[in-house]
Amino acid sequence: MTFPLNRRALLVLAPGGMMTLGAAGVQARPEAIPPKAPGYAELISDPAQPVLGNPKGDVTIVEFFDYQCPFCRKSYPEMQAFVKKDGNLRWMMKDWPMFGPVSDRATMIALGAVKLGRYAEVNAAIMALPGRHLSVEQVDAAAKSAGVEAGDALDSFQKDYNSWTELVGKNIGEAYELGLMGTPGFVVGQDLFNGATPIADLSKAVARLRRG
């Protein structure tokens, strides 16, 4: 089974021509959310979107990511530590699978694990895998190490296939409308970070939002 919204869907026609999306580089300075893009309140309000960290936290960090994105994987342990240390952050990782069938499968398994009560564990296990180019066997083994059989997760995903497809399709649309050039991309309040971002800059954005 191949998730229909794979990287082929990420070759999108922009006003300036064809835009190809891939892993983004470091950009420490935040941009403003484009006027016609979904606002922060809309980005963080989808009840179907899994949330890590403190679900009742006062600030939400939105991250657009792919399980095979090298920048996402490199920053993941730092993000975990940052969210845990703060204690009052919601971390909303929006799936944006763009690196082919294995990314699609990882997305399906992780989202399928939501109703199995193991999303956080499966998400962390897949993100902890070594190397950029993962295999199906690695992803399935990671899920199993987190207490979920890949087949069970895929079955769970299949039962909600339309809703999850709509969720990931919405994520992809949001990423495009925000002008993200690849993964990762972060949104904190009105601050948009288009690329891999130091934790210090995300921390400053969180502080700005808390100050109002």
C-alpha positions in Angstrom: 0.0 0.0 0.0 1.4 3.4 -1.0 0.3 6.6 0.5 -1.2 8.7 -2.4 0.2 12.0 -1.2 3.9 11.2 -1.8 6.7 13.4 -3.1 5.1 13.5 -6.6 2.4 15.7 -5.1 5.1 18.1 -3.9 6.0 19.3 -7.4 3.7 22.2 -7.4 3.2 25.0 -9.9 3.8 28.4 -8.3 3.3 31.7 -10.0 7.0 31.8 -10.8 7.1 28.3 -12.4 7.8 24.8 -11.0 8.9 24.7 -7.4 10.6 21.6 -6.2 10.5 20.9 -2.5 13.3 19.2 -0.5 15.2 19.4 2.7 15.8 23.0 3.7 19.0 24.6 5.1 19.4 26.7 8.3 17.6 29.9 8.5 17.8 31.5 12.0 15.7 34.6 11.2 12.0 34.2 11.4 9.7 35.4 8.6 6.1 36.5 9.1 3.3 34.2 8.1 2.2 35.2 4.5 -1.1 37.1 4.6 -3.1 34.5 2.5 -1.6 31.5 4.4 -3.4 29.7 7.2 -3.0 31.7 10.5 -1.4 30.3 13.6 -4.8 29.7 15.3 -5.9 27.6 12.4 -2.6 25.7 12.2 -2.8 24.5 15.8 -6.5 23.8 16.1 -7.1 20.6 14.1 -8.3 18.0 16.7 -7.2 15.1 14.5 -3.6 16.2 14.6 -1.5 14.3 17.2 0.3 16.4 19.7 3.5 15.7 21.7 4.7 17.5 24.9 2.1 19.0 27.1 -1.3 18.8 25.4 -2.6 21.7 27.6 0.5 23.8 27.1 0.2 27.6 26.6 2.3 27.7 23.4 2.3 25.3 20.4 5.3 24.7 18.2 4.2 23.5 14.8 6.8 21.5 12.9 6.4 20.3 9.3 8.5 17.2 9.0 9.4 14.0 7.1 10.7 10.9 8.9 13.6 10.7 6.4 14.5 14.4 6.5 18.1 14.6 7.8 17.6 18.0 9.4 14.4 16.9 11.2 16.1 13.8 12.5 19.2 15.7 13.7 17.1 18.3 15.6 14.6 15.8 17.1 16.6 15.0 20.3 17.1 18.7 20.9 13.5 19.4 20.4 12.5 16.6 22.7 14.8 18.0 25.4 13.6 21.6 24.8 9.9 20.6 25.1 10.5 18.4 28.1 12.5 21.1 30.0 10.0 23.8 29.3 7.1 21.6 30.4 4.4 23.9 29.0 4.8 23.4 25.3 2.6 21.6 22.8 4.7 20.1 19.9 2.6 19.5 16.8 4.5 17.5 14.2 2.7 17.8 10.9 3.5 14.9 8.6 4.8 16.1 5.2 6.1 12.9 3.5 8.2 13.8 0.5 11.0 11.2 0.3 9.0 8.4 -1.3 7.3 5.1 -0.3 9.3 4.6 3.0 8.3 8.1 4.2 4.8 7.3 3.2 4.8 4.0 5.2 6.4 5.7 8.3 3.6 8.3 8.2 0.9 5.7 7.9 2.4 3.6 10.7 2.9 6.5 13.1 -0.6 7.9 12.4 -2.1 4.5 12.7 -0.5 4.2 16.1 -2.5 7.1 17.4 -5.6 5.1 18.2 -3.4 2.3 19.5 -2.2 4.7 22.1 1.5 4.5 21.0 1.9 7.5 18.7 4.6 9.2 20.8 6.6 6.0 21.2 6.4 5.1 17.5 7.2 8.6 16.4 10.3 8.7 18.6 11.4 5.2 17.6 11.3 6.0 13.8 13.0 9.3 14.3 15.8 7.6 16.2 16.7 5.3 13.4 20.2 5.9 11.9 20.8 7.1 8.4 18.7 9.1 6.0 17.5 6.5 3.6 15.4 4.1 5.7 14.1 0.8 4.7 10.6 -0.7 5.2 12.2 -3.3 7.5 13.8 -0.6 9.6 10.5 1.3 10.0 8.6 -1.8 10.8 11.2 -2.9 13.4 11.2 0.5 15.0 7.4 0.4 15.4 7.7 -3.1 16.9 10.3 -1.9 19.4 7.8 0.8 20.4 5.1 -1.9 21.1 3.2 -1.7 17.8 3.1 -4.3 15.0 3.4 -2.6 11.6 0.4 -4.5 10.3 -1.8 -3.5 13.2 -0.8 0.2 12.7 -1.5 0.0 9.0 -4.9 -1.6 9.7 -5.7 1.2 12.2 -4.7 3.8 9.6 -6.8 2.1 7.0 -9.9 2.3 9.1 -9.5 6.1 9.2 -7.9 6.3 5.7 -10.1 9.1 4.4 -9.7 11.3 7.5 -6.0 10.8 7.8 -5.5 11.3 4.0 -7.4 14.6 4.5 -5.2 15.5 7.4 -1.9 14.9 5.6 -3.2 16.5 2.5 -4.2 19.5 4.6 -0.7 19.6 6.0 0.8 19.6 2.5 -1.5 22.4 1.4 -0.6 24.4 4.5 3.1 24.0 3.9 2.7 25.2 0.3 0.6 28.2 1.3 3.1 29.1 4.0 5.9 29.1 1.4 7.9 26.4 3.0 10.7 25.2 0.8 11.1 21.8 2.4 11.4 20.1 5.8 11.7 21.1 8.5 9.6 24.2 8.8 8.4 25.7 12.1 5.7 28.1 13.1 5.5 29.7 16.6 2.8 32.4 16.8 3.4 34.8 13.9 7.0 33.6 13.4 7.7 31.3 10.5 11.1 29.5 10.3 11.7 28.2 6.8 14.3 25.5 7.4 16.3 23.9 10.1 16.3 26.2 13.1 18.4 26.5 16.2 16.6 25.7 19.5 17.7 29.1 20.8 15.7 30.9 18.0 12.6 28.8 18.7 13.0 29.6 22.4 13.0 33.3 21.6 9.9 32.9 19.5 8.2 31.1 22.4 9.2 33.9 24.8 7.9 36.6 22.4 4.5 34.8 22.1 4.2 34.5 25.9 5.0 38.1 26.3 2.1 38.9 23.9 
